[in-house]
Structure formats: C-alpha cells, structure tokens
Amino acid sequence: MRARWIECAAAAGLLALTTSPGGAQTAAEMTFFVTSAGSGKGADLGGLQGADAICQRLAQAVGAGGKTWRAYLSTQATGGAAAVNARDRIGAGPWRNAKGAVIASSVADLHGAAASLTKQTALNEKGEPVNGAGDTPNQHDMLTGSQADGTAFGPGEDRTCGNYTKSGAEGAVMLGHHDRRGLDDSPPAKSWNMPHLSRGGCSQEALKGTGGAGLFYCFAAN
C-alpha cells in the first residue's frame, strides 16, 4: 500500500512539473516568445543564423529546445543573395506563448486583424511580460526588418542594418511594437512588425534611443 502511495505521489509530482495551473501548456509546448535579451550589439545579431541561434539558446534554457526556432526577421537582397521573407521561415502555426495563449493560428492570421499580439500576450521565453511604452525603460521596439505583410523590403535603402550585421552609426532597421502602442492610434503606429525605422544607426544605444533593446520575436517552425 505504501509503495502504491509513493508511486501515486511521484506521478503527481511529475504532473506538477509539466502542467501549469489551469491546464496551461508547459514550456516544452511553447511555440512563440519575445527574446529576453538580444545580442548586446544592437542590431548586429550575426545575421539570420546568429539570430536563430539566440532563439534556440533561449528556448533551450527553459526546456523548449526540442523545436526548430526561427527569428522573425526578413533580409534584403544583396551581393547576389536573394531576399528572405520573415513570414516564410516561421512555419505554419498555430503559435502559443509560454502561458498557452494563442498568438495566431496561421501565417495569414498573424499578418491580419486576427493576430493576438499585445503586451499581455507577447511574453518572453520565461513567460514574463516585456517592458512597453510607459515603462522604464521602454523596450517595445522589436527588430523585424519586415513589411507589414511579413515580406522583405526591396534592395536599396538599408532597413535591416546590413541584414543584422551592423552595430554602428550607419544603417537602420525596421522595428515593431510588441505592445501595439505608438505615437497615435493609427494601425501603422500600433503595428507589431512595422511602425518605424530605428534612428541614429544600428548600435545598442541607438536602439535604446527609440524605445528598444535589440529584442526580437522567435517562432517555432515545426
């Protein structure tokens, strides 16, 4: 009888470790998060490969490393290399945050009115809210390098900080507002992926100056 009680208690303990209150999903089931940290070098993430590695490392640290994580970033065509669209590299969805809330059910929903990205749902990999407008410091600017539909900008004006390899005074990167708050109430100002470019370059200080910290979105592609 005692052995049976121990077996049941052990099973209950395991359940407590893998299931959050209210039946919410575990970290292993999370498929979307905002990075709790960037590279520390502004918009220089080491390119797409480096950005993906940051997503993977942060996910691994909370027990969600069993998936293929991709940064929501687009690149511009340069040097003979084709552009990459952020929307084409993040899988098909649905995507859920660390608390189980659905961010979007599909790529189309993510880039339309059905997207449920707000300060309350755009949590980091630890399930924590990320500072937004009105907080100190404001960190609501997310690196995206993308147009509103998740596609890349054309060649020419730098809108990706050299495809995420620059950290100096030159260049700019398109940013999004994870808290959906802007200077006015127009949809572009509140866009989660395209309200404005960084100002003053690609450095960590330049990103801080516009209300960011070099953070970005990560999605599980599988």
N, C-alpha and C positions, 0 to 999 in steps of 0.2 A: 504493500500500500504506500509506504514511504517512497519507494522507488518511482511509483507512478506519479506521486505528488511532485517529486523533483523533476520528472520528465515534463509534466504539465507546466511547472514554473519556468523551466528553461525555454519551453516553446513560447510562453507568454513574454518572456524577456526578449526573445528574438523578435517577436512581433512588435514590441515596443520600440526596438531599434530600427525597424524597417517601415513602420507606419506612423505617420504623424497624427495628432489629434484631429478628429472629424473625418478621418479616412483620406486625408490629402496624400498626394503621392510622395514618394521618397526622393532623395537627391538623385538616386540612380535613374529615376524616371523623368527627371527634368530635361527639357529639350530647348530651353531658351534662357538666357541671362544677359545682364549687363556686366561687363568686367568690373571687378572691384578695384582693379589697378590697370594702368596701361604699361607702356614700355619704360616710362620715366624719361623718354627722349622726345616728348612731344608727339608729332605725327610720324616720326620715324619708328615704324614697327618692325622693320626688317622685311618689308614687302608683305605680300599676302601670306607667304609661307611663315614668316615670323608672327604675323597676327593670328593665324590659325594655331600656331604652337602655343601662344598665350592662352587662347581659348581652351585648348586641350589640357594645358597645365593647371589652369584654374578649376576646370571641371574635375580633373583627376584628384585634386586636393580635397574635394567634397564628396568623393565616391561616385562621380558621374563620368568617369573617364572611359567607360566601355563603349561610348559612341564616337562617331567621327564629327568633331566640332569644327565649324567654319565661321570666320568673321564675316559680318555683314558689311562688306566693302566692295566697291567697284574700282576697276583700274582703267586708265585711259590708254589708247593705242600709242605706242612709242617704240622707236628703234626696230620696227618690223614686227613687234609683238602685238597681237590683237587685243582689243579691249576685253575686259571681263565684267559681266553684269552681276551685281550682288544677288539679285533675285534668282540667278541661275545656279548658285553654288550652295544653297542652304537647304536643299531637299524639298519635299512636297508638303510637309506639315502633317497633322496639326502640331503646334508648339505650345508647351506649357511652362510656366515659371516654376520656381522652387516650391511654391505653395500649392501648385496644381491648377492655378488659374489659366485658362486658355487665352493665349495672346492672339492667335489667328488659326483658322482651320486649314487654310490653303495659301498659296502664294498670291492668288487673286484677292483673297480677303485681307491679307497682310497689307496690300497696297491699295486698299479701298476703304470705304466707310465702316466696314465690319471689323477693322483692326481694333484690338482692345489693349493698346499701349498707353499707359498712363503712369504717373509717378507711383501709384499704388500697385501696379502690376509689373512694371519694368524693374524688377528686383535684380540684385547681383546674385552670383552663384551661391552665396551663403544664405539667400533668402532675405537679405536686408534691403531696405529702401536706399536709393541713391539720392544725394542732395539735388534739389532743384531750385528754380527761381524762388527767391525769398529766404533760402537757407544760406548759411555761411560756412564754407564758401559755396557759391553756386557752381554746380558741376553738371548742369543739364545738357551741355553740348556733347553729342556723341559723334565720333568720326564715322562718316558713311561714304564720302566721295561719290555719292549717287544722286540721280534724279529722282523725282517723286515716285516714279513707277519702278524704281529699283534698277534702272539701267545706267550704263556708264555715260559720262559726258564725252563729247567728241574730242578729237585731238586739238591742240592749240592751247588755250588758257589752262594753266595748271589748277586743277580742282581736286587733286589727290595728294598734294605735297610730294610730287615725283613718285607717285604710286607707293606712298608710305615709306619713303627712304630719306626724306629731308627733315631736318630739325633746326634749320637756321632761319634767317630773316626773309629769305626768298620763298615764294610759293604760297599756296593757300589750299585749304581742304574744305569740302562741303561738310556741314555739320547738321545734326538733327537734334530735336528737343525731346528727350525721353519723357518729360513731364507735361508735354503738349502745351507749354506756356511760352508766349512770345511778347513782342512789344505791342501787339494789338491782337484782336480776336479773329483776324482773317485766317482761313485754313493754311495758307503758306507759312504764316508766322508761327503756327502751332504744329507744324509738320514734325513727325518723329524722325524723318530722314532728310529733309531739305529746306530748312528755313533760311539759312545764310551761310556764307563762307567765313572762315577764320580771318581775323585781321591781324596784321603785323607779322605774318610769317607762319612758320611751322613748329616753332620751338615750344617747349613746355610752358614758358612764360607767356607766349603769345596766345596759346590755347586757354590758359587761366584768365587772360585779359578779356576774353569774350564769354567766359562763363563755363569753362570746361576743365578737364584734367587729363585729356588723352584717352578717355574711355570709349568703348565701342560695344556693339551688340554681338553676341555669339548665338548661333543656332545649331542644333544637331541635324546633320544632313541625312541621317539614317534612323 
